[in-house]
């Protein structure tokens, strides 16, 4: 069965340059829409930690 990819509702309507995710079992697949053959695979817990860090602003580039 092919994976069902999901992109953020914040992505542009054109669909280019988006980060997409898909899940299968305990794995979360992450890819960029402009190069869909290159993926990173992480556990659900590591993906949850990434999302928590993004929401907390841990990756914001501040002067």
ZALO-304141 format. One record per atom (N, C-alpha, C): residue number from 0; residue in three letters; atom name; x, y, z. Coordinates in steps of 0.2 Angstrom, whole numbers, plus 5000, padded with zeros to 4 digits. Atoms other than C-alpha are relative to their C-alpha. Example, Ala and Ser with C-alpha at 12.3 -4.5 7.8 and 13.67 -1.06 7.14 Angstrom:
<atoms>
+-----+------+------+------+------+------+
! seq ! type ! atom !   c1 !   c2 !   c3 !
+-----+------+------+------+------+------+
!   0 !  ALA !    N ! 5004 ! 4994 ! 5000 !
!   0 !  ALA !   CA ! 5062 ! 4978 ! 5039 !
!   0 !  ALA !    C ! 5004 ! 5006 ! 5000 !
!   1 !  SER !    N ! 4996 ! 4994 ! 4999 !
!   1 !  SER !   CA ! 5068 ! 4995 ! 5036 !
!   1 !  SER !    C ! 4996 ! 5005 ! 5003 !
+-----+------+------+------+------+------+
</atoms>
This chain:
<atoms>
+-----+------+------+------+------+------+
! seq ! type ! atom !   c1 !   c2 !   c3 !
+-----+------+------+------+------+------+
!   0 !  UNK !    N ! 5004 ! 4994 ! 5000 !
!   0 !  UNK !   CA ! 5000 ! 5000 ! 5000 !
!   0 !  UNK !    C ! 5004 ! 5006 ! 5000 !
!   1 !  UNK !    N ! 4996 ! 4994 ! 5001 !
!   1 !  UNK !   CA ! 5007 ! 5017 ! 4995 !
!   1 !  UNK !    C ! 4998 ! 5005 ! 5006 !
!   2 !  UNK !    N ! 5001 ! 4995 ! 4995 !
!   2 !  UNK !   CA ! 5009 ! 5030 ! 5009 !
!   2 !  UNK !    C ! 4996 ! 5006 ! 4998 !
!   3 !  UNK !    N ! 5004 ! 4994 ! 5001 !
!   3 !  UNK !   CA ! 4997 ! 5044 ! 5011 !
!   3 !  UNK !    C ! 5004 ! 5006 ! 5003 !
!   4 !  UNK !    N ! 4996 ! 4994 ! 4998 !
!   4 !  UNK !   CA ! 5008 ! 5060 ! 5012 !
!   4 !  UNK !    C ! 4995 ! 5006 ! 5002 !
!   5 !  UNK !    N ! 5004 ! 4994 ! 4997 !
!   5 !  UNK !   CA ! 5001 ! 5075 ! 5022 !
!   5 !  UNK !    C ! 5005 ! 5006 ! 5000 !
!   6 !  UNK !    N ! 4997 ! 4994 ! 4999 !
!   6 !  UNK !   CA ! 5007 ! 5093 ! 5021 !
!   6 !  UNK !    C ! 4997 ! 5005 ! 5004 !
!   7 !  UNK !    N ! 5003 ! 4995 ! 4996 !
!   7 !  UNK !   CA ! 5005 ! 5107 ! 5032 !
!   7 !  UNK !    C ! 4995 ! 5005 ! 4997 !
!   8 !  UNK !    N ! 5005 ! 4996 ! 5003 !
!   8 !  UNK !   CA ! 4990 ! 5118 ! 5030 !
!   8 !  UNK !    C ! 5003 ! 5007 ! 4999 !
!   9 !  UNK !    N ! 4997 ! 4993 ! 5001 !
!   9 !  UNK !   CA ! 5002 ! 5133 ! 5031 !
!   9 !  UNK !    C ! 5004 ! 5000 ! 4993 !
!  10 !  UNK !    N ! 4996 ! 5000 ! 5007 !
!  10 !  UNK !   CA ! 5010 ! 5127 ! 5014 !
!  10 !  UNK !    C ! 4996 ! 5004 ! 4995 !
!  11 !  UNK !    N ! 5003 ! 4996 ! 5005 !
!  11 !  UNK !   CA ! 5006 ! 5137 ! 4999 !
!  11 !  UNK !    C ! 4995 ! 4996 ! 4996 !
!  12 !  UNK !    N ! 5005 ! 5004 ! 5004 !
!  12 !  UNK !   CA ! 4992 ! 5132 ! 4987 !
!  12 !  UNK !    C ! 5003 ! 4996 ! 4994 !
!  13 !  UNK !    N ! 4996 ! 5003 ! 5006 !
!  13 !  UNK !   CA ! 5004 ! 5128 ! 4973 !
!  13 !  UNK !    C ! 5003 ! 4993 ! 5002 !
!  14 !  UNK !    N ! 4997 ! 5007 ! 4998 !
!  14 !  UNK !   CA ! 5011 ! 5113 ! 4983 !
!  14 !  UNK !    C ! 5007 ! 4999 ! 5000 !
!  15 !  UNK !    N ! 4993 ! 5000 ! 5001 !
!  15 !  UNK !   CA ! 5029 ! 5117 ! 4979 !
!  15 !  UNK !    C ! 5004 ! 5002 ! 5007 !
!  16 !  UNK !    N ! 4995 ! 4998 ! 4994 !
!  16 !  UNK !   CA ! 5043 ! 5118 ! 4993 !
!  16 !  UNK !    C ! 4996 ! 4999 ! 5006 !
!  17 !  UNK !    N ! 5004 ! 5002 ! 4994 !
!  17 !  UNK !   CA ! 5032 ! 5109 ! 5006 !
!  17 !  UNK !    C ! 5004 ! 4995 ! 5004 !
!  18 !  UNK !    N ! 4998 ! 5005 ! 4996 !
!  18 !  UNK !   CA ! 5038 ! 5098 ! 5020 !
!  18 !  UNK !    C ! 4994 ! 4995 ! 5001 !
!  19 !  UNK !    N ! 5005 ! 5005 ! 5000 !
!  19 !  UNK !   CA ! 5027 ! 5082 ! 5019 !
!  19 !  UNK !    C ! 5002 ! 4994 ! 5005 !
!  20 !  UNK !    N ! 4999 ! 5005 ! 4995 !
!  20 !  UNK !   CA ! 5025 ! 5068 ! 5032 !
!  20 !  UNK !    C ! 4995 ! 4994 ! 4998 !
!  21 !  UNK !    N ! 5004 ! 5006 ! 5001 !
!  21 !  UNK !   CA ! 5018 ! 5050 ! 5031 !
!  21 !  UNK !    C ! 5002 ! 4995 ! 5006 !
!  22 !  UNK !    N ! 4998 ! 5004 ! 4995 !
!  22 !  UNK !   CA ! 5017 ! 5037 ! 5044 !
!  22 !  UNK !    C ! 4998 ! 4992 ! 4998 !
!  23 !  UNK !    N ! 5001 ! 5007 ! 5002 !
!  23 !  UNK !   CA ! 5018 ! 5018 ! 5043 !
!  23 !  UNK !    C ! 5003 ! 4996 ! 5007 !
!  24 !  UNK !    N ! 4998 ! 5003 ! 4993 !
!  24 !  UNK !   CA ! 5018 ! 5008 ! 5060 !
!  24 !  UNK !    C ! 5003 ! 5005 ! 5004 !
!  25 !  UNK !    N ! 4997 ! 4996 ! 4995 !
!  25 !  UNK !   CA ! 5030 ! 5016 ! 5072 !
!  25 !  UNK !    C ! 5004 ! 5005 ! 4997 !
!  26 !  UNK !    N ! 4996 ! 4996 ! 5004 !
!  26 !  UNK !   CA ! 5039 ! 5026 ! 5058 !
!  26 !  UNK !    C ! 4996 ! 5006 ! 4998 !
!  27 !  UNK !    N ! 5003 ! 4994 ! 5004 !
!  27 !  UNK !   CA ! 5036 ! 5044 ! 5052 !
!  27 !  UNK !    C ! 5005 ! 5002 ! 4995 !
!  28 !  UNK !    N ! 4996 ! 4998 ! 5006 !
!  28 !  UNK !   CA ! 5043 ! 5048 ! 5035 !
!  28 !  UNK !    C ! 4999 ! 5007 ! 4999 !
!  29 !  UNK !    N ! 5000 ! 4993 ! 5002 !
!  29 !  UNK !   CA ! 5048 ! 5066 ! 5031 !
!  29 !  UNK !    C ! 5004 ! 5001 ! 4994 !
!  30 !  UNK !    N ! 4997 ! 4998 ! 5006 !
!  30 !  UNK !   CA ! 5052 ! 5073 ! 5014 !
!  30 !  UNK !    C ! 4998 ! 5007 ! 4998 !
!  31 !  UNK !    N ! 5002 ! 4994 ! 5003 !
!  31 !  UNK !   CA ! 5052 ! 5089 ! 5004 !
!  31 !  UNK !    C ! 4996 ! 4999 ! 4993 !
!  32 !  UNK !    N ! 5004 ! 5001 ! 5006 !
!  32 !  UNK !   CA ! 5039 ! 5090 ! 4990 !
!  32 !  UNK !    C ! 5004 ! 5001 ! 4993 !
!  33 !  UNK !    N ! 4997 ! 4999 ! 5006 !
!  33 !  UNK !   CA ! 5052 ! 5097 ! 4978 !
!  33 !  UNK !    C ! 5006 ! 4994 ! 4998 !
!  34 !  UNK !    N ! 4996 ! 5006 ! 5001 !
!  34 !  UNK !   CA ! 5063 ! 5081 ! 4980 !
!  34 !  UNK !    C ! 4997 ! 4994 ! 5004 !
!  35 !  UNK !    N ! 5003 ! 5005 ! 4996 !
!  35 !  UNK !   CA ! 5051 ! 5067 ! 4985 !
!  35 !  UNK !    C ! 5003 ! 4993 ! 5001 !
!  36 !  UNK !    N ! 4997 ! 5006 ! 4999 !
!  36 !  UNK !   CA ! 5063 ! 5053 ! 4983 !
!  36 !  UNK !    C ! 5005 ! 5000 ! 5006 !
!  37 !  UNK !    N ! 4995 ! 4999 ! 4995 !
!  37 !  UNK !   CA ! 5074 ! 5059 ! 4997 !
!  37 !  UNK !    C ! 4996 ! 5000 ! 5007 !
!  38 !  UNK !    N ! 5004 ! 5000 ! 4994 !
!  38 !  UNK !   CA ! 5066 ! 5055 ! 5014 !
!  38 !  UNK !    C ! 5004 ! 4998 ! 5006 !
!  39 !  UNK !    N ! 4997 ! 5002 ! 4993 !
!  39 !  UNK !   CA ! 5071 ! 5054 ! 5033 !
!  39 !  UNK !    C ! 4995 ! 4996 ! 5003 !
!  40 !  UNK !    N ! 5005 ! 5004 ! 4996 !
!  40 !  UNK !   CA ! 5063 ! 5041 ! 5044 !
!  40 !  UNK !    C ! 5002 ! 5001 ! 5007 !
!  41 !  UNK !    N ! 4999 ! 4999 ! 4992 !
!  41 !  UNK !   CA ! 5061 ! 5044 ! 5063 !
!  41 !  UNK !    C ! 4994 ! 4996 ! 5003 !
!  42 !  UNK !    N ! 5005 ! 5003 ! 4996 !
!  42 !  UNK !   CA ! 5051 ! 5036 ! 5077 !
!  42 !  UNK !    C ! 4995 ! 5006 ! 5001 !
!  43 !  UNK !    N ! 5005 ! 4995 ! 4998 !
!  43 !  UNK !   CA ! 5035 ! 5044 ! 5082 !
!  43 !  UNK !    C ! 5002 ! 5004 ! 5006 !
!  44 !  UNK !    N ! 4998 ! 4996 ! 4994 !
!  44 !  UNK !   CA ! 5042 ! 5049 ! 5099 !
!  44 !  UNK !    C ! 5006 ! 5006 ! 4998 !
!  45 !  UNK !    N ! 4995 ! 4995 ! 5002 !
!  45 !  UNK !   CA ! 5057 ! 5058 ! 5090 !
!  45 !  UNK !    C ! 4996 ! 5006 ! 4996 !
!  46 !  UNK !    N ! 5003 ! 4995 ! 5004 !
!  46 !  UNK !   CA ! 5045 ! 5067 ! 5078 !
!  46 !  UNK !    C ! 4996 ! 5004 ! 5005 !
!  47 !  UNK !    N ! 5004 ! 4996 ! 4995 !
!  47 !  UNK !   CA ! 5034 ! 5072 ! 5093 !
!  47 !  UNK !    C ! 5005 ! 5005 ! 5003 !
!  48 !  UNK !    N ! 4995 ! 4995 ! 4997 !
!  48 !  UNK !   CA ! 5050 ! 5080 ! 5101 !
!  48 !  UNK !    C ! 5002 ! 5005 ! 4995 !
!  49 !  UNK !    N ! 4998 ! 4995 ! 5005 !
!  49 !  UNK !   CA ! 5054 ! 5089 ! 5085 !
!  49 !  UNK !    C ! 4994 ! 5005 ! 5000 !
!  50 !  UNK !    N ! 5006 ! 4996 ! 5000 !
!  50 !  UNK !   CA ! 5036 ! 5096 ! 5084 !
!  50 !  UNK !    C ! 5000 ! 5005 ! 5006 !
!  51 !  UNK !    N ! 5000 ! 4997 ! 4994 !
!  51 !  UNK !   CA ! 5037 ! 5101 ! 5102 !
!  51 !  UNK !    C ! 5005 ! 5006 ! 5000 !
!  52 !  UNK !    N ! 4994 ! 4995 ! 5001 !
!  52 !  UNK !   CA ! 5054 ! 5110 ! 5099 !
!  52 !  UNK !    C ! 4998 ! 5006 ! 4996 !
!  53 !  UNK !    N ! 5002 ! 4995 ! 5005 !
!  53 !  UNK !   CA ! 5047 ! 5119 ! 5084 !
!  53 !  UNK !    C ! 4994 ! 5005 ! 5004 !
!  54 !  UNK !    N ! 5006 ! 4996 ! 4997 !
!  54 !  UNK !   CA ! 5031 ! 5125 ! 5094 !
!  54 !  UNK !    C ! 5003 ! 5004 ! 5006 !
!  55 !  UNK !    N ! 4997 ! 4996 ! 4994 !
!  55 !  UNK !   CA ! 5043 ! 5131 ! 5109 !
!  55 !  UNK !    C ! 5004 ! 5005 ! 4997 !
!  56 !  UNK !    N ! 4996 ! 4995 ! 5003 !
!  56 !  UNK !   CA ! 5053 ! 5141 ! 5097 !
!  56 !  UNK !    C ! 5007 ! 4998 ! 5000 !
!  57 !  UNK !    N ! 4993 ! 5002 ! 4999 !
!  57 !  UNK !   CA ! 5069 ! 5131 ! 5100 !
!  57 !  UNK !    C ! 5004 ! 5001 ! 4993 !
!  58 !  UNK !    N ! 4996 ! 4999 ! 5006 !
!  58 !  UNK !   CA ! 5074 ! 5133 ! 5081 !
!  58 !  UNK !    C ! 4999 ! 5007 ! 4997 !
!  59 !  UNK !    N ! 5000 ! 4993 ! 5002 !
!  59 !  UNK !   CA ! 5070 ! 5151 ! 5079 !
!  59 !  UNK !    C ! 5007 ! 5003 ! 5000 !
!  60 !  UNK !    N ! 4993 ! 4997 ! 5000 !
!  60 !  UNK !   CA ! 5085 ! 5161 ! 5073 !
!  60 !  UNK !    C ! 4999 ! 5007 ! 5002 !
!  61 !  UNK !    N ! 5001 ! 4994 ! 4997 !
!  61 !  UNK !   CA ! 5085 ! 5176 ! 5084 !
!  61 !  UNK !    C ! 5007 ! 5004 ! 5000 !
!  62 !  UNK !    N ! 4993 ! 4996 ! 4999 !
!  62 !  UNK !   CA ! 5099 ! 5190 ! 5083 !
!  62 !  UNK !    C ! 5003 ! 5000 ! 5007 !
+-----+------+------+------+------+------+
</atoms>
